[in-house]
Amino acid sequence: MNTIREVYIDEQQIDIENDNAAGYIFTSPIFRDITKILSNRTTTYKVPKTQRNLTIFGLSNNPDVYSIFPYREHTFEEIRDGLTFIKGICTLLKSGEEDLELSVVWGNTINLLKLKDLKLRDLSSSEYLTWSNDTPFLPDSSTAQKGFIKIDFGHGLNDIQYIHPSVTYDYILKLIEADTGVQFIYDVEKFGDVFTKRWVPLIDKNANQITWADKYFVRTNIIGYNPTGIHSLSYFTFTGISGNLDLIGYSFPASHIKGKKDSKVTIQSSTFLKVPNTLVDPANYQLRVIVTDWLTVYAEQYFPITMNEDGDYVSTMDLDFSFDLTEDKNIYIVAQYRKGISSVDLDGTEILVPSIGPDIYVKYDEVKFGDKYPIVPNLPDLTVVDFLKNIMWQYGLFVFYKADINNSAIQFVSVSDIYDGKYKAYDWTNLIADRKNMLMTYVYSDYAQKNIIKYKKDDSVKTKVDGYFIIDNQTIPKEKELFELYFAPSDNITDVNANTYAYIPIYDESGNYKSVSYRVLKQKTYIDTEDSYMSALFDKDMYFMGDNGLIKKYYDTYQFIINQPAVLECYVYLKGLDLYTYNELVPIFIDGTYYMMQEITVNTDGLAKCKLIRMPYYR
């Protein structure tokens, strides 16, 4: 079959010959763990070693010529018969006598690499919720995906200081999209509630700069010093410019910082000083700056004294202090000129640039009631990939590369979605290349006869929700744990008004805090005597077992297709248009039977080796 191929690397067309070896592997993510999904990739991809290609690759036949090209990833596009066949990234593997060999990948793995090792708590977002007596519960009519909803965190619903905010699965996905550019797509009609009405309570109390920005931050100008400090130490005086001025001493100018118990005090600034002419041999002195309460030295820095172009001796005081306090303390920034054991106070020193004073943070590890509650540092302590795995496990979903929307889109799909596409199946019956080599095998993946699926164990939870599904195949192992979610189930509580909602005991009756395992809950309505509010509980349809459980609703088709699997291996001829229009979510029809693609390997002539899993008739 004569196929016209065009290949572009970094948007430059390279020389290509149709007889150059090339093999392309298309891999389905169905029934694969997201961390084990293989990219669509090439088995081998060779291009001729022409002068044009050497120039584009920055190579030469002279081994002394150095090129950075082999050590970088490059954009790649192959067009067949005028249609885009693949679009991804490539790297140069080998340079031979006549050929240059490339490795090309495209599809899911490119997008998943953007998420690799990224943690939810490392996402870039400044979103927060105010946690105070004025904080309202979300009304039931709200479409918000973050906020305070009616959940009992161990201390009832009457005191908001013992209620934590919650966010939905969809909200977390939107944070990932905003940070990485990877778009997530799902069928709103089928799975809208799964993403927008499954709430993750934020059970932790981690503070960050959002928390400190107003209440625990002050910017000051160093405007002078008191030269009469003890032990030849002069303490700096400053005036508040912005932030919470209550963090510095009340007198004007202020002389101290009000350090708080169980906080980390951070002082950062850059101030320029002119050394007095009265200091003899100034180049042999250093400017010593310490932070102290006059009893304890919490931090210390030394700065050199140098001569500037005007012949003056100066010192740049770049403060960068950070220390912990176990009790309330008044903290002073003090300085002296130091040479060996000799010390001189700052008398006669000029502050040349008073406008660049210290930024002072009194940082807390935990958010306090009345603060801004930052969302990202209190998301579950999971990687993005583990968060996606949790959703996929819980609802029997897989992720597909969605190239027809954009190159950074991932689509959640289920096995039933592929069954729903049978009406538009590709008929490959007449494309079979060699019927004598059609082969059927009857083992697929590493399932057992009894496949156990579980929520995370949490000793504080009494509710039993784990489950399993059965595969009718005596040739495979008896039993295995298929997966355990990263979220625990939750107990519920019912109040006097017959409202049932989740009970997550992170506070005891005295208000003492402790952490528990992460939870995910289903949205519901809470009704009191006047209004209705948003609430959440661990409902029966979040159990794995039962007539309304997750296995029955989301794993029924999944279980059906792998119960007694049959995998067809065959060869077919595919034209450029076949490959251009091919959609992995559409079944393949051969000799009266429907199949879903597991892997297709195509050579340059369009001969494709296929592994297809049979789709039994579904009741």
C-alpha positions as CSV (number, residue, x, y, z in Angstrom):
1,M,0.0,0.0,0.0
2,N,1.5,3.3,-1.1
3,T,1.3,5.9,1.7
4,I,2.5,9.5,1.5
5,R,4.2,10.5,4.7
6,E,5.3,13.9,5.9
7,V,7.2,14.3,9.2
8,Y,7.8,17.6,11.1
9,I,10.2,18.0,14.0
10,D,10.1,21.3,15.8
11,E,7.8,22.4,12.9
12,Q,10.6,21.8,10.3
13,Q,9.9,19.2,7.7
14,I,12.5,16.5,7.6
15,D,13.5,14.0,4.9
16,I,11.6,10.7,5.1
17,E,11.6,7.6,3.0
18,N,8.7,5.1,3.0
19,D,11.0,2.1,3.3
20,N,12.5,3.5,6.5
21,A,11.6,1.2,9.4
22,A,8.9,2.5,11.6
23,G,6.4,0.9,14.0
24,Y,3.6,2.6,16.0
25,I,1.9,1.2,19.1
26,F,-1.5,2.4,20.2
27,T,-2.3,1.3,23.8
28,S,-5.7,1.4,25.5
29,P,-5.8,2.4,29.2
30,I,-8.8,0.2,29.9
31,F,-8.3,-2.1,32.8
32,R,-4.9,-0.5,33.5
33,D,-3.7,1.3,36.6
34,I,-3.1,5.0,35.8
35,T,0.5,4.6,36.9
36,K,1.0,1.7,34.5
37,I,-0.6,3.2,31.4
38,L,1.8,3.0,28.5
39,S,2.1,5.9,26.1
40,N,1.2,5.5,22.4
41,R,4.7,5.1,21.1
42,T,7.0,3.8,18.4
43,T,8.8,0.5,18.4
44,T,11.4,1.9,16.1
45,Y,11.5,5.0,14.0
46,K,14.3,5.6,11.5
47,V,14.8,8.5,9.1
48,P,17.6,8.8,6.5
49,K,20.9,10.5,7.5
50,T,20.6,13.2,4.8
51,Q,22.4,16.6,5.0
52,R,19.0,18.3,5.7
53,N,18.2,16.0,8.6
54,L,21.8,16.4,10.0
55,T,21.4,20.2,9.8
56,I,17.9,20.2,11.5
57,F,19.3,17.9,14.3
58,G,22.4,20.0,14.6
59,L,24.6,17.0,13.8
60,S,27.6,16.4,11.7
61,N,29.6,13.5,10.4
62,N,32.5,15.0,12.3
63,P,32.4,13.5,15.8
64,D,34.0,16.6,17.3
65,V,30.9,18.7,16.4
66,Y,28.7,19.0,19.5
67,S,24.9,19.2,19.4
68,I,22.3,19.6,22.2
69,F,19.6,18.0,20.1
70,P,20.0,14.4,21.4
71,Y,19.5,15.7,25.0
72,R,16.2,17.5,24.5
73,E,12.6,16.6,23.7
74,H,11.2,17.9,20.4
75,T,7.7,18.4,19.0
76,F,6.8,15.7,16.4
77,E,4.1,15.4,13.8
78,E,3.5,12.8,11.2
79,I,1.0,13.4,8.4
80,R,-0.2,10.5,6.2
81,D,-2.0,11.0,3.0
82,G,-2.6,14.6,4.0
83,L,-4.1,13.8,7.4
84,T,-2.4,14.1,10.9
85,F,-1.5,10.6,12.0
86,I,0.3,11.3,15.3
87,K,1.3,14.4,17.2
88,G,3.6,14.2,20.2
89,I,7.2,14.4,21.3
90,C,10.4,12.7,20.1
91,T,14.0,12.2,21.1
92,L,17.0,11.1,19.1
93,L,18.2,7.6,20.2
94,K,20.9,6.6,17.8
95,S,22.9,7.9,14.9
96,G,24.0,5.1,12.6
97,E,25.9,4.8,9.3
98,E,22.8,5.5,7.2
99,D,19.9,6.2,9.6
100,L,18.9,8.3,12.5
101,E,16.7,6.5,15.0
102,L,14.0,8.3,17.0
103,S,11.7,7.5,19.9
104,V,8.3,9.0,19.5
105,V,5.5,9.1,22.2
106,W,2.0,10.7,22.1
107,G,-1.2,10.5,24.0
108,N,-1.9,10.0,27.7
109,T,1.6,9.7,29.1
110,I,2.6,13.2,27.8
111,N,-0.2,14.7,29.9
112,L,0.4,12.3,32.8
113,L,4.1,13.3,32.9
114,K,2.9,16.9,33.8
115,L,1.2,15.4,36.8
116,K,4.0,13.0,37.9
117,D,5.1,13.5,41.5
118,L,3.0,16.7,41.8
119,K,1.3,16.8,45.1
120,L,-2.1,18.4,45.7
121,R,-0.6,20.5,48.4
122,D,2.0,21.9,45.9
123,L,-0.6,23.3,43.5
124,S,-0.4,27.0,42.9
125,S,-3.6,28.6,44.3
126,S,-4.2,31.5,46.7
127,E,-7.9,30.5,47.4
128,Y,-9.1,30.5,51.0
129,L,-12.2,30.7,53.1
130,T,-12.7,33.0,56.1
131,W,-13.1,31.0,59.2
132,S,-14.9,33.1,61.8
133,N,-18.2,33.6,63.6
134,D,-19.5,35.5,60.5
135,T,-18.9,32.4,58.3
136,P,-22.2,31.1,56.9
137,F,-23.1,27.5,56.0
138,L,-23.7,27.1,52.2
139,P,-27.5,27.1,51.5
140,D,-28.9,24.0,49.8
141,S,-29.5,26.1,46.6
142,S,-25.8,26.9,46.3
143,T,-23.8,25.7,43.3
144,A,-20.5,26.5,45.1
145,Q,-17.8,23.8,45.1
146,K,-16.1,24.9,48.3
147,G,-17.4,26.2,51.6
148,F,-18.7,25.2,55.0
149,I,-21.4,22.5,55.0
150,K,-23.3,20.7,57.7
151,I,-20.9,18.0,58.9
152,D,-20.3,17.1,62.6
153,F,-16.5,17.2,63.3
154,G,-17.0,15.9,66.8
155,H,-18.3,19.0,68.5
156,G,-21.8,19.4,67.0
157,L,-23.0,22.0,64.5
158,N,-23.7,24.9,66.7
159,D,-20.1,26.4,67.0
160,I,-18.5,27.2,63.6
161,Q,-15.0,27.2,65.2
162,Y,-15.3,23.4,65.3
163,I,-16.5,23.1,61.7
164,H,-14.0,22.7,58.8
165,P,-14.6,23.6,55.2
166,S,-15.1,21.1,52.4
167,V,-14.4,21.0,48.7
168,T,-15.7,18.8,45.9
169,Y,-13.8,16.4,43.6
170,D,-14.6,18.8,40.7
171,Y,-13.1,21.7,42.6
172,I,-9.8,19.9,43.2
173,L,-9.7,18.9,39.5
174,K,-10.2,22.6,38.5
175,L,-7.2,23.5,40.8
176,I,-5.1,20.9,39.0
177,E,-6.2,22.2,35.6
178,A,-5.3,25.8,36.5
179,D,-1.9,24.7,37.7
180,T,-0.8,22.2,35.0
181,G,-2.9,23.1,31.9
182,V,-4.2,19.5,31.8
183,Q,-7.9,19.6,31.2
184,F,-10.2,16.9,32.7
185,I,-13.4,15.9,30.9
186,Y,-16.3,13.6,32.0
187,D,-19.8,12.9,30.9
188,V,-21.9,15.3,32.9
189,E,-25.1,13.4,32.5
190,K,-23.5,10.1,33.7
191,F,-20.9,11.3,36.2
192,G,-21.8,14.9,37.0
193,D,-22.9,14.0,40.6
194,V,-19.7,12.0,41.1
195,F,-17.5,15.0,40.6
196,T,-19.7,18.0,41.7
197,K,-21.6,16.4,44.6
198,R,-18.8,14.3,46.3
199,W,-17.3,16.4,49.0
200,V,-13.9,16.1,50.6
201,P,-13.8,17.6,54.2
202,L,-10.6,19.5,54.9
203,I,-9.7,17.9,58.2
204,D,-6.3,19.5,58.6
205,K,-5.4,23.0,60.0
206,N,-2.2,23.9,58.1
207,A,-1.5,27.6,57.8
208,N,0.5,29.3,55.1
209,Q,1.3,32.8,53.9
210,I,-2.4,33.4,53.1
211,T,-3.1,32.9,56.8
212,W,-0.2,35.2,57.9
213,A,-0.6,37.8,55.2
214,D,-2.9,40.2,57.2
215,K,-3.1,39.1,60.8
216,Y,0.4,37.9,61.4
217,F,2.4,40.2,59.0
218,V,3.8,43.7,59.4
219,R,6.1,45.7,57.1
220,T,8.2,48.3,58.8
221,N,10.9,50.9,58.1
222,I,14.0,50.9,60.2
223,I,14.3,54.6,61.0
224,G,16.9,54.7,63.7
225,Y,18.5,53.0,66.7
226,N,19.2,53.5,70.3
227,P,22.9,53.7,70.9
228,T,22.6,53.1,74.7
229,G,21.8,49.4,74.7
230,I,23.6,47.1,77.1
231,H,26.9,45.3,76.2
232,S,27.5,47.8,73.4
233,L,24.4,46.6,71.6
234,S,22.2,49.2,69.9
235,Y,18.6,48.2,69.2
236,F,16.9,49.4,66.0
237,T,13.7,51.4,66.1
238,F,11.1,51.3,63.3
239,T,7.8,52.5,62.2
240,G,4.9,50.4,60.9
241,I,4.0,50.8,57.2
242,S,1.4,48.1,56.5
243,G,0.0,44.9,57.9
244,N,-1.0,44.3,61.5
245,L,0.7,47.1,63.5
246,D,-0.3,45.3,66.7
247,L,2.7,43.0,66.0
248,I,5.2,45.7,67.0
249,G,5.6,47.8,70.1
250,Y,3.1,50.5,70.8
251,S,5.6,53.3,71.5
252,F,6.7,55.5,68.6
253,P,9.0,54.7,67.2
254,A,8.6,51.0,68.0
255,S,11.5,49.1,69.4
256,H,10.3,45.5,69.5
257,I,8.3,42.8,67.9
258,K,5.5,41.0,69.8
259,G,6.4,37.3,69.4
260,K,3.6,34.9,70.0
261,K,3.7,31.5,71.8
262,D,4.0,28.5,69.5
263,S,4.9,30.6,66.5
264,K,7.8,30.9,64.1
265,V,9.0,34.5,63.8
266,T,10.6,35.4,60.5
267,I,12.4,38.7,59.8
268,Q,13.6,39.6,56.3
269,S,14.9,42.9,55.1
270,S,17.8,44.8,53.4
271,T,19.0,48.0,55.0
272,F,22.1,50.0,54.1
273,L,24.3,51.6,56.8
274,K,27.2,54.1,56.6
275,V,29.8,53.4,59.2
276,P,30.9,56.4,61.4
277,N,34.3,58.0,60.8
278,T,35.0,57.5,64.5
279,L,35.3,53.8,64.0
280,V,39.1,53.1,63.7
281,D,40.2,50.5,61.1
282,P,36.5,49.8,60.0
283,A,37.5,47.2,57.4
284,N,38.6,44.8,60.2
285,Y,35.2,45.1,61.9
286,Q,32.0,43.3,61.0
287,L,28.4,44.4,61.6
288,R,26.9,41.9,64.1
289,V,23.1,41.7,64.2
290,I,21.2,39.5,66.7
291,V,17.6,38.9,67.6
292,T,17.1,38.7,71.3
293,D,14.7,39.3,74.2
294,W,17.8,40.4,76.2
295,L,17.9,37.0,77.9
296,T,18.1,34.7,74.9
297,V,19.8,35.1,71.5
298,Y,17.4,33.6,69.0
299,A,19.4,34.3,65.8
300,E,22.6,36.0,64.8
301,Q,24.2,37.2,61.5
302,Y,27.5,39.0,60.6
303,F,27.9,41.4,57.6
304,P,31.2,42.7,56.2
305,I,32.2,46.4,56.1
306,T,33.5,47.6,52.8
307,M,34.6,50.9,51.1
308,N,32.3,52.2,48.4
309,E,33.3,54.3,45.4
310,D,33.0,57.5,47.4
311,G,35.5,56.3,49.9
312,D,32.9,55.7,52.6
313,Y,32.7,52.6,54.7
314,V,29.3,50.9,54.4
315,S,27.6,47.7,55.3
316,T,24.5,46.0,53.7
317,M,22.4,44.5,56.4
318,D,20.5,41.6,54.7
319,L,18.4,40.2,57.5
320,D,17.1,36.7,57.2
321,F,16.1,35.4,60.6
322,S,13.7,32.6,61.5
323,F,13.2,31.1,64.9
324,D,10.6,29.4,67.1
325,L,9.0,30.7,70.3
326,T,7.5,28.6,73.1
327,E,6.0,31.6,74.9
328,D,5.1,35.2,74.3
329,K,8.2,37.4,74.1
330,N,9.1,40.9,73.1
331,I,11.8,40.6,70.5
332,Y,14.5,43.2,69.7
333,I,16.7,43.6,66.6
334,V,20.1,44.8,68.0
335,A,23.5,45.4,66.4
336,Q,27.1,46.3,67.1
337,Y,30.4,46.6,65.3
338,R,32.5,43.6,66.3
339,K,36.3,42.8,65.9
340,G,37.4,39.7,67.8
341,I,36.1,40.2,71.3
342,S,36.0,44.0,70.9
343,S,32.6,45.6,70.3
344,V,31.3,49.1,69.6
345,D,27.7,50.3,69.5
346,L,26.2,52.1,66.5
347,D,26.7,55.6,67.7
348,G,27.3,57.9,64.7
349,T,26.0,55.3,62.1
350,E,23.8,56.6,59.3
351,I,20.9,54.6,58.0
352,L,21.2,55.4,54.3
353,V,18.1,53.7,52.9
354,P,15.4,53.7,55.6
355,S,12.6,52.8,53.1
356,I,13.7,49.1,52.8
357,G,12.9,47.8,56.3
358,P,12.0,44.3,57.6
359,D,9.1,42.2,56.6
360,I,8.1,40.5,59.8
361,Y,6.0,37.3,59.9
362,V,4.8,35.7,63.1
363,K,4.0,32.3,61.5
364,Y,1.8,29.5,62.9
365,D,1.8,25.9,61.8
366,E,-1.9,25.7,62.4
367,V,-4.7,27.9,61.3
368,K,-6.5,29.6,64.2
369,F,-10.2,30.4,64.3
370,G,-10.6,33.9,63.0
371,D,-7.9,33.4,60.3
372,K,-8.1,32.9,56.6
373,Y,-8.3,29.2,56.0
374,P,-6.1,28.4,53.0
375,I,-7.4,25.5,50.8
376,V,-4.4,24.0,49.1
377,P,-2.2,23.2,52.1
378,N,-5.3,21.4,53.6
379,L,-6.1,19.2,50.7
380,P,-5.5,15.5,51.2
381,D,-1.7,14.8,51.4
382,L,-1.7,12.9,48.1
383,T,-0.1,13.2,44.8
384,V,-2.3,14.3,41.9
385,V,-2.0,10.8,40.3
386,D,-3.1,9.1,43.6
387,F,-6.1,11.4,43.8
388,L,-7.0,10.5,40.2
389,K,-6.5,6.8,41.0
390,N,-8.9,7.1,43.9
391,I,-11.7,8.5,41.8
392,M,-11.0,5.9,39.1
393,W,-11.0,3.0,41.6
394,Q,-14.1,4.3,43.4
395,Y,-16.2,4.6,40.3
396,G,-14.7,2.1,37.8
397,L,-13.3,4.8,35.5
398,F,-10.3,5.0,33.2
399,V,-8.6,7.9,31.6
400,F,-8.2,8.5,27.8
401,Y,-6.2,11.0,25.9
402,K,-8.7,13.4,24.2
403,A,-6.7,14.8,21.3
404,D,-9.8,16.1,19.4
405,I,-10.3,18.7,22.1
406,N,-6.7,19.7,22.8
407,N,-3.4,18.1,23.4
408,S,-3.7,18.6,27.2
409,A,-7.0,16.9,27.8
410,I,-7.7,13.7,29.7
411,Q,-11.2,12.1,29.6
412,F,-12.7,9.9,32.3
413,V,-14.6,7.0,30.7
414,S,-16.1,3.7,31.9
415,V,-16.4,0.3,30.2
416,S,-20.1,1.0,29.7
417,D,-19.2,4.1,27.7
418,I,-17.5,1.8,25.1
419,Y,-20.6,-0.5,25.1
420,D,-22.7,2.6,24.4
421,G,-20.6,3.2,21.2
422,K,-21.5,-0.1,19.6
423,Y,-23.9,1.6,17.2
424,K,-20.9,3.4,15.5
425,A,-18.4,0.4,15.6
426,Y,-15.7,0.1,13.0
427,D,-16.3,-2.9,10.8
428,W,-12.9,-4.5,10.2
429,T,-14.2,-7.8,9.0
430,N,-13.0,-7.2,5.4
431,L,-9.7,-5.7,6.6
432,I,-8.3,-8.9,8.0
433,A,-4.9,-9.5,6.4
434,D,-4.4,-13.2,7.3
435,R,-7.3,-15.3,8.7
436,K,-5.0,-18.3,9.3
437,N,-3.1,-16.3,11.9
438,M,-6.1,-15.2,13.9
439,L,-5.6,-16.3,17.5
440,M,-7.9,-16.3,20.6
441,T,-6.5,-16.4,24.2
442,Y,-8.5,-16.7,27.4
443,V,-6.5,-15.1,30.1
444,Y,-6.5,-11.3,30.7
445,S,-4.6,-9.2,33.3
446,D,-4.0,-10.4,36.9
447,Y,-7.5,-10.6,38.4
448,A,-8.5,-13.4,40.8
449,Q,-11.7,-15.3,41.3
450,K,-12.5,-13.1,44.3
451,N,-11.3,-9.5,43.9
452,I,-11.4,-7.4,47.1
453,I,-11.9,-3.7,47.0
454,K,-11.7,-1.5,50.1
455,Y,-11.8,1.9,51.7
456,K,-8.9,3.0,53.8
457,K,-9.0,1.5,57.3
458,D,-9.7,4.0,60.1
459,D,-10.1,2.8,63.7
460,S,-12.4,5.7,64.5
461,V,-15.0,4.4,62.0
462,K,-17.5,1.7,62.8
463,T,-19.2,1.5,59.4
464,K,-18.2,-1.6,57.3
465,V,-18.3,-0.8,53.6
466,D,-15.7,-3.0,51.8
467,G,-16.6,-5.3,49.0
468,Y,-15.6,-7.7,46.3
469,F,-16.6,-9.0,42.9
470,I,-16.4,-12.5,41.5
471,I,-14.9,-13.7,38.3
472,D,-16.1,-17.2,37.1
473,N,-12.7,-18.6,36.1
474,Q,-11.2,-21.5,38.0
475,T,-7.8,-21.1,36.2
476,I,-6.8,-17.9,38.1
477,P,-5.8,-17.4,41.7
478,K,-8.5,-17.7,44.4
479,E,-8.4,-14.3,45.9
480,K,-6.5,-11.0,45.9
481,E,-6.9,-7.4,47.1
482,L,-7.5,-5.4,44.0
483,F,-7.1,-2.0,45.6
484,E,-7.6,0.1,48.7
485,L,-8.8,3.7,48.4
486,Y,-6.9,6.6,49.9
487,F,-10.1,7.8,51.6
488,A,-11.8,6.1,54.6
489,P,-15.6,5.7,55.0
490,S,-17.4,7.7,57.6
491,D,-20.0,7.1,60.3
492,N,-23.2,9.2,60.2
493,I,-25.2,10.9,63.0
494,T,-29.0,11.8,63.0
495,D,-30.2,14.8,65.0
496,V,-33.6,15.5,66.6
497,N,-35.0,16.9,63.4
498,A,-34.2,13.7,61.5
499,N,-31.3,15.2,59.6
500,T,-28.6,12.6,58.9
501,Y,-25.0,13.8,58.2
502,A,-21.4,12.7,58.5
503,Y,-19.7,12.4,61.9
504,I,-15.9,12.9,61.7
505,P,-14.5,13.2,65.2
506,I,-11.4,15.5,64.9
507,Y,-12.5,17.5,68.0
508,D,-13.5,16.0,71.3
509,E,-16.0,17.5,73.7
510,S,-13.4,19.8,75.2
511,G,-12.4,21.1,71.8
512,N,-9.1,19.3,71.6
513,Y,-8.0,18.5,68.0
514,K,-6.7,15.3,66.4
515,S,-6.4,14.3,62.8
516,V,-8.1,11.3,61.2
517,S,-8.0,9.7,57.7
518,Y,-9.3,11.6,54.7
519,R,-13.0,11.2,53.8
520,V,-15.2,11.7,50.9
521,L,-19.0,12.2,51.3
522,K,-22.2,12.5,49.3
523,Q,-24.0,15.9,49.2
524,K,-27.5,16.0,50.7
525,T,-29.9,18.6,52.1
526,Y,-30.1,19.6,55.8
527,I,-33.4,21.1,56.9
528,D,-34.0,23.1,60.0
529,T,-37.1,25.1,61.2
530,E,-36.4,28.0,58.8
531,D,-33.9,27.2,56.1
532,S,-32.3,24.4,54.2
533,Y,-28.5,24.0,54.0
534,M,-26.0,21.9,52.2
535,S,-24.8,18.9,54.1
536,A,-23.0,15.6,53.4
537,L,-23.1,12.0,54.6
538,F,-21.6,8.6,53.9
539,D,-24.6,7.2,52.1
540,K,-25.4,3.5,51.3
541,D,-24.7,4.1,47.6
542,M,-21.1,4.8,48.6
543,Y,-20.7,1.3,50.0
544,F,-19.1,-1.1,47.7
545,M,-21.7,-3.8,48.2
546,G,-25.5,-3.8,48.1
547,D,-28.2,-3.3,45.5
548,N,-27.3,0.5,45.3
549,G,-23.6,0.1,46.0
550,L,-20.6,1.1,43.9
551,I,-20.0,-2.4,42.4
552,K,-23.6,-2.8,41.3
553,K,-23.8,0.6,39.7
554,Y,-20.3,1.3,38.4
555,Y,-18.6,-2.2,38.1
556,D,-21.4,-4.2,36.6
557,T,-20.2,-3.9,32.9
558,Y,-16.6,-3.9,34.0
559,Q,-17.1,-7.2,35.8
560,F,-19.1,-8.6,33.0
561,I,-16.4,-8.1,30.3
562,I,-13.5,-9.6,32.4
563,N,-15.6,-12.5,33.9
564,Q,-14.6,-14.9,31.1
565,P,-12.3,-12.9,28.9
566,A,-11.3,-13.7,25.3
567,V,-8.6,-11.7,23.6
568,L,-8.4,-11.8,19.8
569,E,-5.0,-11.4,18.1
570,C,-5.1,-10.6,14.4
571,Y,-3.6,-8.6,11.5
572,V,-5.6,-6.0,9.6
573,Y,-4.7,-3.4,6.9
574,L,-5.5,0.2,7.9
575,K,-5.3,3.2,5.6
576,G,-4.3,6.7,6.6
577,L,-7.9,7.7,6.8
578,D,-8.7,4.7,9.1
579,L,-5.9,5.8,11.4
580,Y,-6.8,9.5,11.3
581,T,-10.4,8.9,12.2
582,Y,-9.8,6.1,14.7
583,N,-11.2,6.6,18.2
584,E,-10.2,4.2,21.0
585,L,-13.6,4.5,22.6
586,V,-15.4,3.1,19.6
587,P,-15.7,-0.7,19.4
588,I,-14.4,-2.9,16.6
589,F,-16.7,-5.3,14.8
590,I,-15.2,-8.5,13.3
591,D,-17.2,-11.5,12.0
592,G,-20.4,-10.7,14.1
593,T,-18.5,-9.9,17.4
594,Y,-17.7,-6.6,19.0
595,Y,-14.3,-6.0,20.5
596,M,-12.6,-3.2,22.4
597,M,-9.0,-2.3,21.5
598,Q,-6.2,-3.2,23.9
599,E,-3.2,-2.6,21.7
600,I,-2.5,-2.0,18.0
601,T,0.9,-2.0,16.4
602,V,1.1,-0.4,12.9
603,N,4.0,-0.4,10.4
604,T,4.6,2.1,7.7
605,D,2.5,0.1,5.1
606,G,-0.5,0.2,7.4
607,L,-0.3,-3.5,8.5
608,A,-1.6,-3.5,12.0
609,K,-1.2,-6.3,14.6
610,C,-4.2,-6.0,16.9
611,K,-5.0,-7.3,20.4
612,L,-8.7,-6.9,21.0
613,I,-10.8,-8.0,24.0
614,R,-14.2,-9.5,23.3
615,M,-17.3,-7.6,24.3
616,P,-19.9,-10.2,25.3
617,Y,-23.6,-9.4,24.7
618,Y,-24.6,-7.3,27.7
619,R,-28.1,-7.9,29.0
